[in-house]
């Protein structure tokens, strides 16, 4: 039986990777589950294993005011997710959640 330190919540939320290692990137993904110490998500490219990662999880993406959770952590594991077409291979990525801050979406709020 698997023992976890923190409870995981199955949430499918939009996610974007803004930095992988020292490289700035713009990759889109989706969360599969989230806990207070990490996140499991899918993305189209494999990040550097063990390297730092910066990602943004969009909360309330269908509401009037989008709120983003900007997270910094490190990549724990990445593996190809099955069932994808050859041209659109995606990866299932586990990353820690070491630091975070809430960031309001300015573009949607400007009047």
C-alpha positions in Angstrom: 0.0 0.0 0.0 1.4 3.4 -1.0 1.8 5.9 1.8 1.9 9.6 1.0 2.8 12.5 3.3 0.2 14.8 1.9 -3.3 14.3 0.4 -3.6 14.5 -3.4 -6.5 16.2 -5.1 -7.5 15.1 -8.6 -7.8 18.4 -10.5 -7.6 19.0 -14.2 -6.5 22.6 -14.5 -4.6 24.4 -17.3 -0.9 24.6 -16.7 2.0 26.3 -18.5 5.7 25.7 -18.0 7.6 29.0 -18.2 11.1 27.8 -17.3 12.7 24.4 -17.5 16.3 24.4 -16.1 17.9 27.7 -17.2 15.9 27.8 -20.4 12.8 29.9 -20.8 10.0 27.9 -22.5 6.4 28.2 -23.3 4.8 24.8 -22.9 1.1 24.0 -22.3 -0.1 21.2 -20.1 -2.8 20.1 -17.7 -2.7 19.0 -14.1 -3.7 15.5 -13.1 -3.4 15.8 -9.4 -2.1 18.3 -6.9 -0.9 18.2 -3.3 0.7 20.7 -1.0 4.1 19.4 -1.9 3.9 18.7 -5.6 1.9 18.3 -8.8 1.5 15.6 -11.5 0.8 17.0 -15.0 1.1 16.3 -18.7 3.0 18.3 -21.2 4.3 17.9 -24.8 8.0 17.9 -24.0 10.1 16.2 -21.5 11.9 18.6 -19.0 15.3 18.1 -17.5 15.1 15.4 -14.8 16.2 16.8 -11.4 16.3 20.3 -12.8 14.4 23.4 -11.6 11.1 24.2 -13.2 8.7 27.1 -13.1 5.1 26.5 -13.9 1.8 28.4 -13.7 -1.5 26.7 -12.8 -4.6 28.6 -13.8 -7.3 28.6 -11.2 -10.9 29.8 -11.9 -10.1 29.7 -15.6 -13.8 29.8 -16.6 -14.7 32.6 -14.1 -14.7 36.4 -14.5 -11.3 36.9 -12.9 -8.5 34.4 -13.6 -6.1 33.7 -10.8 -2.7 32.1 -11.5 -0.6 30.1 -9.1 3.0 30.6 -10.1 5.1 27.7 -8.8 8.7 26.9 -8.5 10.0 23.4 -7.9 12.1 20.6 -9.4 11.3 17.8 -11.8 11.2 14.4 -9.9 10.3 12.2 -12.9 9.0 12.3 -16.4 7.7 9.4 -18.5 5.9 9.1 -21.8 2.1 8.8 -21.3 0.6 6.0 -23.2 -2.2 6.1 -25.8 -1.0 9.2 -27.6 -0.5 9.5 -31.4 3.1 9.2 -32.6 3.1 12.8 -33.7 1.7 14.1 -30.4 3.7 12.3 -27.8 3.1 13.8 -24.3 4.8 13.2 -21.0 3.5 12.7 -17.5 5.7 14.8 -15.2 5.9 14.9 -11.4 7.4 18.1 -9.9 7.7 19.4 -6.4 6.0 22.6 -5.3 8.6 24.4 -3.2 7.5 28.0 -3.6 4.4 29.6 -4.9 2.6 32.9 -5.3 -0.8 34.0 -6.5 -0.8 36.2 -9.5 -3.9 37.9 -10.9 -4.4 38.0 -14.7 -4.0 41.7 -15.5 -5.0 41.4 -19.2 -8.5 40.1 -18.5 -9.2 42.6 -15.7 -8.2 45.8 -17.6 -11.1 48.0 -18.5 
